[in-house]
Amino acid sequence: MRYNLPPLNALKAFEATGRMGSLSAAARELRVSVGAVSRHVSILETYFACELFERRHDGVGLTQWGKPLHAAISTAFQTIDSACRDVDYGTSRPIRLRTFTSMATDWLTPRLGEFRSAKPNVSVQLKQAFSEISFTADPLDAAVTAQIILESGIDQIELFPTIFTPVAAPFVKTDSPAEHLTGPNALPLLFTRREIPFWETVFDEIGLPPPAFDRGLEFDSLSLTYQAARRGAGVALGLLFFVADDFAAGTLVPASRICVDMQLPQYLYVRTDRKKHPDTESFASWVQAQAARTNAELESLFGSIIASPVTVIKSH
């Protein structure tokens, strides 16, 4: 049997637009341009030879032809979604987790074995994110990121603040940050492109001239800067939460007694709607417990690895 259906992408755009009452909101959800959504809607209206939406200054509304069509399509999508979810869970799929490279490499991955030991029957699929994380666009159960995700059906839980301080291997550290951060004998700065504004803020708060990136080494991720710093290649910008294990092991030490809170908290996001994995809550509780433990370790470590009190400054 051949179904007499218009293009499915056009139906998706129509359903999202009718549900949200806005072309731009539908575009954000579908992660396409407003123009693309508008074209899909036009394709449907041409297909049915009628207007499906009334265009208004504050958005769009369904017409007398659009309302019954939207109700039917929404019900059909919900039925398909439910069937896919049943198959998904029937295959005992893993918890799907997304985060960025440094979080995955320097904090989360070394701890996942502990979760596996506590929950041997629950598997986790961790993939690195290379663009903005979206629960709408990707079939995710959880994510850890400083990104603000404004989507329905997820909870936001703050894990830790984004506090930076310069760090170096213990054998290259000196008592004065000016000796290794500025001047002709300064150690190379180990940096990533997106951390440049953070470096500039930290230098400003320490009271140093602008950082000399032209004499530094540029990397793709914070994790690579930390690896180079452990080998004595220079000074990296340490996000305290990520280098907590290095502080405890003595592989990295603070190169300054000033820390700067960038006021960009890292969050745990977990799916709460009907699509969520049944073990999402236990995983979220475990992540929160691990974060609390790391925060407590940092508080105790700073008393022993730095002789004088640490000053934490909130950036403006």
Buried (B, 14 or more C-beta within 10 A) or exposed (E): EEEEEBEEBBBBBBBBBBBBBBBBBBBBBBEBEBEBBBBBBEBBBEEEEEBBBEEEEEBBEBBEBBEEBBEEBBEEBEEEEEEEBEEBEEEEBBBBBBBBBBBBBBBBEEBBEEBEEEBEEBEBEBEEBEEEBBBBBEBBBBBBBBBEBEBEEBBEBEBBBBBBBBBBBEEBBEEEBBBBBBEEEBBBBBBBEEBBEBBEBBBBBBEBEEBBBEEBBBBEBBBBBBBBBBEEBBBBBBBBBBBBBBBBEEBBBBBBBBBBBBEBBBBBBBBBEEBBBEBBEBBBEBBBEBBEEBBEBBEEBBEEBBEEEBEBBEBE
